[in-house]
Structure formats: C-alpha cells, structure tokens
Amino acid sequence: MFRGIALLAAFWWKRASVHDTRAFSSAPMKYILVTGGVISGIGKGIIASSIGTILKSCGLRVTAIKIDPYINIDAGTFSPYEHGEVFVLDDGGEVDLDLGNYERFLDIRLYKDNNITTGKIYQHVINKERHGDYLGKTVQVVPHITDAIQEWVIKQAKVPVDNDTREPQICVIELGGTIGDIEGMAFVEAFRQFQFRVKRDNFCNIHVSLVPQPTATGEQKSKPTQNSVRALRGLGLSPDLIVCRSTKPVEMPVKEKISMFCHVEPEQVIFVHDVSSTYRVPVLLEEQGIITYFKQRLNLPIDEQPSDLLFKWKRMADRYERMVQNCSIALVGKYTKLSDCYASVFKALEHSAMSINHKLNLMYIDSVELEDSTKNEDPVKYHKAWEKLCKANGILVPGGFGLRGTEGKLQAISWARKRKIPFLGVCLGMQLAVVEFARNCLNWEDANSTEFEPNTTNPVVIDMPEHHPGDMGGTMRLGKRRTVFKTEDSVLNHPYFVGVQFHPEFSSRPMQPSPPYLGLLMAATGKLSPYLKTGCKLSNRDRYSDFSDGSSSEKELELDVN
C-alpha cells in the first residue's frame, strides 16, 4: 500500500514538473540567441529548431524569430540560388527558409513579423522619423535602430503561435550570417544591450561554430572556433553554449581545448556532427545534457527527463535509418543545382515517404535538359535526364516563375499522363498540366498561360482578377479552403494525376504529412488504391502512428476523399 502511495506521489510530482508550467506563466520571457561563426550555412536554423523542439518537449510554449541582416524587406524577390527556397507563411509573408524549419520542428504557425530584416527595421525607423516621432532629434544607429530591434523582438515574442492562445514562454532567436559581418553589426549591438535589459537569468547565447578536419592531416582543428568566440566576445556577447559542427564526431581532446581557450566549462561545449537525417539533431543535443543546462541557466521549472515528444523524435530518427524500401520521385524544375531551392518540397516528400515505411530517393531533373534544344546541343545530358524520368515511380513539377524550362516540364507532364505515372503539379506545375491537357487532349494547339503568351487565342490560365502587378514580392498566395477529392472509377483513368494552385508543402509536418504529397507517394508505391478501399486507413505494417502522438489514430493520414 505504501509503495502504491509513493508511486502515485512520484507520478503527480513528475506530471507537475513537466506539464504544469502555470507557476512559470507569470515569469519573464526567456530569450535564447543563436549566433554563428567561421562560415555561413553552418546549420544554425536546424540547431535553433532542435533547441525549440527540446524545450517544447519539456512542456514549454516556444516561439521563434529569424533575423536576416540583408537590406531587402523580405525574401520574396530573391532568386532561389541566392538564399534557397522562399518560404510562405499563412499570413502571406515571404520569408527565409529557416522559418519553415521552425514551423516543421515545433509544429507552430509563425507570422511575417517573425522574420526581421535590416530593410524592415530601417523602413520602420524612417517612417517614424517622417511622422515626427523623434521630435527633431538626429536619428542614429544607436540608439534608434538598436532600440527598434529590441522592441520588435519583445513585441513579437509575445504573439501566440499555436492553438494555445497564451503567450509563449521561450523565444529562440536566430541571427543570420556570421559574427563579424558588417551587415549584422547593428543587431549584435542591439543584443549586447538586450542582455542587460532583460537580465542575465532571462537571456542565453548559443554560438554555432565549425570544427574543420583537413584531409591532408585528418586532424580536427579548434582554432577557427577560438577565433570566432574571441570576435563574439569583442562585440560584447559571451557564449553560454558552444555548438561545434563537424563532419565526424569531435574527439574529447578537442572539446577540452575549446573549453580551455574559450573560457567555458566542458559541459558547455556541445558537438553536432553530420548525421543521416536532421531528425537526429534534437536527440544528439538532449543526450549531451542540454535540458539540464537550460533548467539551471534560465531557471526553468521543468523536469530533466525528456517527455514523450522527444522519444517520438528518437523513434522517428531510428525508423528513418532502418528503412530499406525506396521510392523514386523525379522533381522536374528550374533550380535543381541547389537542393535548398526546393527545401519544403523535399521535406513534404520525405514526411510522406516515412509515413509509409519508404525511404525517399529524390531525383532532381533540370527541365531544360528534357527539351529538344538540349538534345541538339548536348545529347548526353538530354538522354541522362530522360533516363532519370523513365526510372521514376512518381513525377513532381513544383512551383516556379518564367518561361525558361516550361517546355521540358510540359513534356514530363505529358509523359506522366500517357504512361499513367503518378503525378503532382504544384502552382506552376498545376497550370502547365492544364496547358498540356488542353493542347494534347482538347487539340487546342496554342493553349497557354497569359503569363507566357498574353495574346493566345486559348488562354487556359489567366491572372487572378484581384492580382495587381506593380511592386514585386508578396505575391505568392496560399489557400486554406477544404478540398474534397472525388474518386469515381469512371472518372479516373489514371492512378494519381493531381494539380493544386496552393503550396501544400508549407503545411507538411514530420508527424502529419501533407495529403497531396502523401497521395503521390502512396500512388507511387501502389498503396493508394488499398488505402482508399479500406476507408483511408493504413495497414498495420504501414501505420504512421508508430511514432506519432499516442492519442492519435490512423485518421491523421486521411485524405479528404468522398
């Protein structure tokens, strides 16, 4: 009896420490600033997302802010080769792709003001100056720009980002670029001041650095990290945690050397080496005691043991590494030389593949290489592109802009329709599917989009009446209407030929894949027909709930099908 009482007390104590954060609700906001050194593109976004995931698994409400020091107002006018994919938020904000990582990892909905740029800050300050808010004073970087940055962060950190309407308790802030970049100096100075404004117990700095391993010697080098931390300290910020990125696990002597020369305890040096999937990163961080550190450093009312959410991430990472069956999808687009250009598309396909126990084999095909012009100029490249297309179990034509490469996309769409290969067209991919059908099935030979041929006699794709050309950027619309797929045998002459104007990849989650992408993967692996016949339920072997929320059922994977 006494044993039963003790177990019951222990259960309620753990439940209160992990999930009941009401005592923390009135506490000040906690801020975690993630900076980077040595090189850009080191993985700060994944580190920031993983930290947020770990803290959310402890029962805390977490939000995220990305700071991009460029002068552009937003990412809407960038070439994908500049900064990768432009991620589109629910409110229409066109932002950096790292906000997509935040949304997927944390399962939250962010807003355009969660992405801060130099352009936005200066525009905000200049507008205030024009309104006379500074009462004739000289407007300067310090204090006006730095104050504007701090006030923006404080205001946006309080905005609820999930179904819970309460304010977040933790704000993870990623400062883009590299410490020492001239573009980021105003932001570094703003946070130097900010740490004193919000007090030490409420502010933590994590510095992500590189530990290179030259092939000539094979020795892991700590000097770049030492120099980066020295530069950070010279600007007034001291790292609480140093996250070392490397290709292989970092050796203990290197950790001790970084600890000694960077003036931090050994437990404040964290290693994240290259892993098979990003789903492993939160697990790596947790295994190195990061929960214990945050609890002590920020005085958080949490238990030091991870909750079920983090165990699900571990099971998901384990499952990803154990998969043996492959599904090959051909992505036919214009920006195939840089995989980040289609980051959300790749993730949506990967989420769907995992849900049916398959490993994704994504083949990038430059649509130009499928065209007759390439056949004449470079027949080897042409035949290699078509060889990839012929091997694919499914074909995806994503969104894009401009005339270049459209003929190659049309040929890929025609191939998918005629050969009954599962096909998904997104945005421009959907529009070109309409054009291809009109030309080859309705015999409207000059059918086209007015974007490419304004004077066509068969304009099957036209500008939206409410769209007004003018300022560039902010033109990618998302739709949230419920869409019902009707599947009548008399209508379907094809296993899966679907086009959508909106971007379903932006709402895909690791544990809740996007239905249009899931449908493509199911059709490509021969699982869609059984899935529909059984009332949209997966077989026991393919059940996704193996690593989803324990309270969920197969309905998490239901397509909207009548």
C-alpha positions in Angstrom: 0.0 0.0 0.0 2.8 2.4 1.0 4.6 1.5 -2.3 1.4 2.4 -4.2 1.1 5.8 -2.5 4.8 6.5 -3.1 4.4 5.7 -6.8 1.3 7.8 -7.1 3.1 10.8 -5.4 6.0 10.4 -7.8 3.7 10.3 -10.8 2.0 13.5 -9.8 5.3 15.2 -8.9 6.7 14.4 -12.4 3.5 15.4 -14.1 3.5 18.8 -12.3 7.2 19.4 -13.0 6.9 18.7 -16.7 3.5 19.8 -17.8 2.1 22.2 -15.3 4.0 25.4 -16.0 1.4 27.7 -14.6 3.8 28.9 -12.0 6.1 29.9 -14.9 3.3 31.7 -16.8 3.9 35.0 -15.0 7.7 34.7 -15.2 9.6 37.0 -17.6 10.1 35.8 -21.2 13.2 33.7 -21.7 15.3 34.5 -24.8 17.8 32.2 -26.5 20.0 33.9 -29.1 21.7 31.6 -31.7 24.7 33.1 -33.5 27.1 31.6 -35.9 30.8 31.8 -36.7 33.5 30.8 -39.2 31.2 30.2 -42.2 27.5 30.8 -43.1 25.2 27.9 -43.8 26.6 26.0 -40.8 23.2 24.8 -39.6 22.1 27.5 -37.2 18.5 27.0 -38.4 18.4 23.3 -37.5 20.2 23.9 -34.2 17.6 26.7 -33.3 14.7 24.4 -34.4 16.1 21.5 -32.4 16.5 23.6 -29.3 12.9 24.8 -29.6 11.8 21.2 -30.0 13.6 20.1 -26.9 12.1 22.9 -24.8 8.6 22.3 -26.2 9.0 18.6 -25.2 9.6 19.9 -21.7 6.1 21.4 -21.7 7.0 25.0 -22.5 5.4 27.2 -25.1 8.0 28.2 -27.7 8.2 30.7 -30.4 11.0 31.6 -32.9 12.3 34.7 -34.7 14.8 34.7 -37.6 16.9 37.8 -38.2 18.3 38.3 -41.7 20.8 41.3 -41.9 20.2 42.0 -45.6 18.5 45.2 -46.7 15.7 43.5 -48.6 12.3 43.9 -47.0 11.7 40.2 -47.3 12.8 37.2 -49.3 10.1 37.4 -51.9 12.3 38.9 -54.7 15.3 36.6 -54.2 16.5 34.1 -56.8 16.3 30.7 -55.2 20.1 30.4 -55.9 20.7 33.4 -53.5 19.1 32.1 -50.3 17.4 28.9 -51.3 13.6 28.5 -51.1 11.3 31.3 -50.3 9.0 30.0 -47.5 5.5 31.4 -47.5 3.6 31.8 -44.2 -0.1 31.6 -43.5 -0.4 35.4 -43.5 1.3 35.6 -46.9 4.7 36.6 -45.6 7.5 35.5 -47.9 10.4 34.7 -45.6 13.7 32.8 -45.2 13.5 29.0 -45.4 14.6 28.7 -41.8 11.2 29.7 -40.7 10.0 26.6 -42.5 12.3 24.6 -40.2 10.9 26.3 -37.2 7.3 25.5 -38.2 8.0 21.9 -39.1 10.1 21.1 -36.0 7.9 23.0 -33.5 4.5 22.4 -35.2 3.6 26.1 -34.9 2.4 28.9 -37.2 4.6 31.9 -37.5 3.9 35.4 -39.0 5.8 37.7 -41.3 7.0 39.8 -38.3 8.8 36.7 -37.0 11.3 37.4 -39.8 13.2 40.6 -39.1 15.4 42.1 -41.8 17.6 45.2 -41.9 15.2 46.6 -44.6 12.2 46.2 -42.3 14.0 47.9 -39.3 15.2 50.8 -41.3 11.8 51.2 -43.0 10.1 51.2 -39.6 12.6 53.8 -38.2 12.4 56.1 -41.2 8.6 56.0 -41.2 8.7 57.1 -37.5 11.1 59.9 -38.4 8.8 61.1 -41.2 5.9 61.1 -38.7 7.9 63.3 -36.3 8.1 60.7 -33.6 11.7 61.6 -32.8 10.9 65.3 -32.2 13.6 66.6 -34.5 16.5 64.6 -33.0 19.3 63.2 -35.1 18.3 59.6 -35.9 21.2 57.2 -35.5 22.0 53.5 -35.4 22.5 53.8 -31.7 20.1 54.2 -30.0 17.2 54.4 -32.6 18.0 51.3 -34.8 19.1 49.2 -31.9 16.1 50.2 -29.8 13.8 49.3 -32.7 15.3 45.9 -33.0 14.9 45.2 -29.3 11.3 46.5 -29.2 10.4 44.4 -32.3 11.7 41.2 -30.6 10.0 41.9 -27.3 6.7 42.6 -29.0 6.8 39.6 -31.5 7.9 37.1 -28.8 4.6 37.6 -27.1 2.4 36.6 -30.1 0.8 33.1 -29.7 2.0 30.7 -32.4 -0.2 27.6 -31.9 -3.7 26.6 -30.8 -2.9 27.8 -27.3 -3.8 31.4 -27.2 -1.5 32.1 -24.2 1.8 33.9 -24.8 4.9 31.8 -25.4 7.4 31.4 -22.6 10.6 30.9 -24.6 11.7 32.8 -27.7 14.5 31.3 -29.8 16.2 33.9 -32.0 18.5 33.1 -34.9 20.8 35.8 -36.1 21.6 35.1 -39.7 25.1 35.5 -41.2 28.4 35.2 -39.4 29.8 37.1 -36.5 32.0 39.9 -37.9 29.8 40.6 -40.9 29.4 44.3 -41.3 25.7 43.8 -42.1 25.0 42.3 -38.7 26.8 44.8 -36.5 23.6 46.7 -35.6 21.9 43.5 -34.5 24.9 42.3 -32.4 25.0 45.7 -30.7 21.2 45.5 -30.1 21.6 42.2 -28.3 24.6 43.3 -26.4 22.3 45.9 -24.9 19.4 43.5 -24.8 21.1 41.0 -22.4 21.2 43.7 -19.7 17.7 45.0 -20.5 16.1 41.6 -19.8 18.6 40.4 -17.2 21.0 37.5 -17.3 18.6 34.9 -16.0 16.4 35.5 -19.0 19.0 35.6 -21.8 21.2 32.9 -23.2 23.6 32.9 -26.1 24.4 29.8 -28.1 27.3 30.1 -30.6 27.4 27.6 -33.5 30.9 27.2 -34.9 32.8 24.9 -37.3 35.5 22.3 -36.4 37.1 21.6 -39.7 39.1 18.4 -40.4 41.5 19.0 -43.3 42.0 15.8 -45.4 45.8 16.4 -45.6 46.3 15.8 -41.8 43.0 14.3 -40.7 43.2 16.4 -37.5 40.2 18.3 -36.2 41.0 22.0 -35.7 39.8 24.1 -32.9 41.4 27.4 -33.9 38.5 28.7 -36.1 36.1 28.3 -33.1 38.6 30.0 -30.8 38.8 33.0 -33.2 35.1 33.1 -33.7 34.4 33.2 -29.9 37.0 35.8 -29.5 35.3 38.0 -32.1 32.0 37.5 -30.4 33.3 38.5 -27.1 35.0 41.5 -28.6 31.5 42.7 -29.6 30.1 42.3 -26.1 28.4 38.9 -26.2 29.7 35.8 -24.4 28.5 32.3 -25.4 26.8 30.2 -22.8 26.9 27.2 -25.1 29.3 26.5 -28.0 27.8 24.1 -30.5 30.6 22.6 -32.7 29.6 21.4 -36.1 31.8 18.8 -37.8 31.7 16.0 -40.4 32.6 13.3 -37.8 32.2 13.1 -34.0 34.6 15.5 -32.3 37.3 13.9 -30.2 37.5 14.6 -26.4 40.9 16.5 -26.5 39.4 18.9 -29.0 36.4 19.5 -26.6 38.8 20.1 -23.7 40.9 22.5 -25.8 37.8 24.5 -26.9 36.6 24.6 -23.2 40.0 25.9 -22.0 40.6 28.6 -24.6 37.0 29.8 -25.0 36.5 30.1 -21.2 33.6 27.8 -20.8 33.0 24.6 -18.8 33.4 21.3 -20.8 29.7 20.6 -20.5 29.1 23.9 -22.3 30.7 22.6 -25.4 28.2 20.6 -27.5 29.0 18.5 -30.6 26.8 18.0 -33.6 28.4 16.0 -36.3 26.8 15.2 -39.7 24.0 12.7 -39.3 21.8 10.7 -41.6 18.8 13.0 -41.0 18.0 16.2 -39.3 15.6 14.3 -37.1 18.6 13.0 -35.1 19.8 16.5 -34.1 17.4 17.1 -31.1 18.3 13.6 -29.8 22.0 14.4 -30.1 21.6 17.7 -28.1 19.5 16.0 -25.4 22.0 13.2 -25.0 24.6 15.8 -24.1 22.6 17.2 -21.2 21.2 20.4 -22.8 17.9 20.1 -20.8 19.8 20.1 -17.5 21.8 23.1 -18.6 18.8 25.2 -19.7 17.0 24.3 -16.5 19.8 25.7 -14.4 20.9 28.6 -16.6 17.4 30.0 -17.3 15.8 28.8 -14.0 13.2 26.8 -15.9 10.5 24.8 -13.9 11.0 21.6 -15.9 12.0 18.1 -15.3 15.4 17.0 -16.5 14.0 13.9 -18.2 12.6 14.3 -21.8 8.9 13.8 -22.4 7.2 11.5 -24.8 7.5 14.1 -27.6 11.3 13.7 -27.7 11.1 9.9 -27.5 8.9 10.1 -30.6 11.6 12.1 -32.4 14.1 9.4 -31.4 11.8 6.6 -32.7 11.3 8.6 -35.9 15.0 9.0 -36.4 15.6 5.3 -35.7 12.9 4.4 -38.1 14.3 6.6 -40.9 17.6 4.9 -40.6 16.1 1.4 -40.7 14.1 1.8 -43.9 15.1 -0.4 -46.7 12.4 0.1 -49.4 12.9 3.0 -51.7 10.5 5.2 -53.7 12.0 7.2 -56.6 10.4 10.6 -57.3 11.5 12.8 -60.2 11.4 16.5 -59.3 11.3 18.4 -62.7 12.2 22.1 -62.1 14.4 25.0 -62.9 16.6 25.4 -59.8 17.9 21.8 -59.4 21.5 22.7 -58.9 20.8 23.7 -55.3 18.7 21.4 -53.2 17.7 24.2 -50.8 15.7 25.8 -53.6 13.1 23.1 -53.0 13.6 22.5 -49.3 9.9 22.3 -48.3 9.1 20.1 -51.3 11.8 17.7 -50.3 10.6 17.7 -46.6 7.0 17.1 -47.6 8.0 14.2 -49.8 10.2 12.8 -47.0 7.5 13.1 -44.4 5.1 11.2 -46.7 7.6 8.5 -47.6 8.4 7.9 -43.9 4.7 7.6 -43.1 4.5 4.5 -45.4 7.8 3.0 -44.4 9.8 4.0 -47.5 13.0 5.9 -47.9 12.8 8.8 -50.4 15.0 8.7 -53.5 14.6 12.2 -54.9 16.0 12.7 -58.4 16.4 16.3 -59.4 15.9 16.9 -63.2 16.6 20.3 -64.8 13.5 20.7 -67.0 15.6 22.4 -69.8 17.5 19.1 -70.2 14.3 17.4 -71.3 13.8 19.8 -74.2 14.7 19.2 -77.9 17.2 22.2 -77.7 19.3 20.2 -75.3 19.0 17.1 -77.4 20.7 19.0 -80.3 23.3 20.8 -78.1 24.2 18.1 -75.6 22.6 14.7 -76.4 24.4 13.0 -73.5 22.8 15.4 -70.9 19.4 15.0 -72.7 19.4 11.2 -72.5 20.6 11.2 -68.9 17.7 13.5 -67.9 15.2 11.2 -69.7 16.7 8.1 -68.2 16.0 9.6 -64.7 12.5 10.4 -65.7 11.9 6.9 -67.0 13.1 5.3 -63.8 10.8 7.4 -61.5 7.9 5.9 -59.6 6.3 9.3 -59.5 6.8 12.8 -61.0 6.5 16.2 -59.3 6.5 19.5 -61.1 6.8 22.3 -58.4 6.2 26.0 -58.5 8.3 28.4 -60.4 8.4 31.6 -62.5 9.4 32.5 -66.0 9.3 30.9 -69.5 12.6 29.0 -69.3 12.2 25.3 -68.9 8.4 25.2 -69.4 8.6 23.0 -72.5 10.6 20.4 -70.6 8.0 20.5 -67.8 5.2 20.1 -70.3 7.0 17.0 -71.7 7.4 15.5 -68.3 3.7 16.1 -67.6 2.7 14.5 -70.9 4.9 11.5 -70.1 3.2 11.1 -66.7 -0.3 11.3 -68.1 0.2 9.0 -71.1 2.3 6.4 -69.1 0.0 6.6 -66.1 2.8 7.5 -63.8 1.6 9.2 -60.5 1.9 13.0 -60.9 1.6 16.0 -58.7 1.7 19.6 -60.0 2.1 22.5 -57.6 1.3 26.1 -58.6 3.0 26.4 -62.0 3.1 22.6 -62.2 -0.7 22.6 -62.0 -1.0 25.4 -64.5 1.2 23.6 -67.0 -0.8 20.4 -66.5 -3.9 22.3 -67.6 -2.0 23.6 -70.7 -0.7 20.2 -71.6 -4.2 18.6 -71.3 -5.7 21.4 -73.4 -3.1 21.0 -76.1 -3.0 17.3 -76.4 -6.5 16.2 -75.3 -8.7 19.1 -76.5 -6.5 19.8 -79.5 -6.1 23.5 -78.6 -2.6 23.7 -80.1 -1.9 27.3 -79.0 -3.4 26.8 -75.4 -1.2 28.7 -73.0 -0.9 30.8 -69.9 -1.2 34.5 -70.3 1.9 34.8 -68.2 3.9 33.3 -71.2 1.7 34.3 -74.1 -0.7 37.2 -73.5 -2.2 37.1 -77.0 -3.0 33.3 -77.1 -6.5 32.5 -78.5 -6.9 29.8 -75.8 -5.9 31.4 -72.5 -6.4 28.4 -70.2 -4.5 30.1 -67.3 -5.1 33.8 -66.6 -4.0 36.3 -64.0 -6.2 36.4 -60.9 -8.6 39.4 -61.2 -7.6 40.7 -57.7 -3.8 40.5 -58.5 -2.4 43.9 -59.5 1.1 43.9 -61.0 3.4 46.6 -59.5 5.7 46.2 -56.5 7.5 42.9 -56.6 7.3 40.5 -53.7 4.3 39.4 -51.5 2.5 37.8 -54.5 2.6 34.2 -53.6 -0.9 33.3 -52.2 -1.9 30.4 -50.1 -5.3 28.9 -49.8 -6.9 27.3 -46.7 -10.2 26.1 -48.2 -11.1 22.5 -47.7 -10.7 20.5 -50.9 -12.6 17.2 -51.4 -11.2 14.6 -53.9 -13.9 12.6 -55.5 -12.6 9.2 -56.7 -15.1 7.6 -59.1 -13.7 4.7 -61.2 -15.4 6.0 -64.3 -13.6 9.3 -64.0 -10.1 8.0 -63.0 -8.2 6.7 -66.0 -5.1 7.3 -64.0 -3.6 6.2 -60.6 -2.9 9.8 -59.5 -2.9 12.9 -61.6 -3.4 15.9 -59.3 -2.6 19.6 -59.6 -3.0 22.3 -56.9 -2.6 26.1 -57.1 -1.6 26.4 -53.4 1.7 25.1 -51.8 0.8 22.1 -49.6 4.4 21.5 -48.8 4.4 24.5 -46.5 2.0 22.9 -44.1 3.6 19.4 -44.0 4.9 18.2 -40.7 7.1 15.2 -39.8 4.3 13.5 -37.9 1.5 14.8 -40.1 2.4 14.7 -43.8 0.6 16.9 -46.5 -2.3 14.9 -48.1 -1.4 15.8 -51.8 2.2 14.7 -51.2 1.1 11.6 -49.3 -1.3 10.7 -52.1 1.6 10.9 -54.6 3.9 8.7 -52.5 1.1 6.2 -51.9 0.2 6.0 -55.6 3.9 5.7 -56.5 4.3 2.7 -54.1 1.0 1.0 -55.1 -0.7 1.8 -51.7 -3.2 4.4 -52.7 -5.9 2.1 -54.0 -5.9 -0.2 -50.9 -5.9 2.9 -48.8 -9.0 4.3 -50.4 -10.8 0.9 -50.5 -10.3 0.5 -46.7 -11.8 3.9 -45.9 -8.5 5.8 -45.9 -6.7 3.6 -43.3 -3.2 2.3 -43.4 -2.3 -1.3 -42.9 -0.8 -2.3 -39.6 2.6 -2.6 -41.2 2.4 0.9 -42.6 0.7 2.6 -39.7 2.2 6.0 -39.1 1.1 6.2 -35.5 4.1 4.0 -34.5 5.8 7.3 -33.8 3.0 9.9 -33.8 1.0 11.2 -30.9 -0.1 8.3 -28.7 -3.7 9.7 -28.7 -3.9 9.9 -32.4 -5.3 7.3 -34.9 -5.0 6.4 -38.5 -7.2 9.4 -39.3 -4.2 11.6 -39.0 -3.4 10.4 -42.5 -6.8 10.7 -44.1 -7.0 12.4 -47.4 -10.1 14.4 -48.0 -11.8 11.8 -50.1 -15.5 11.1 -50.6 
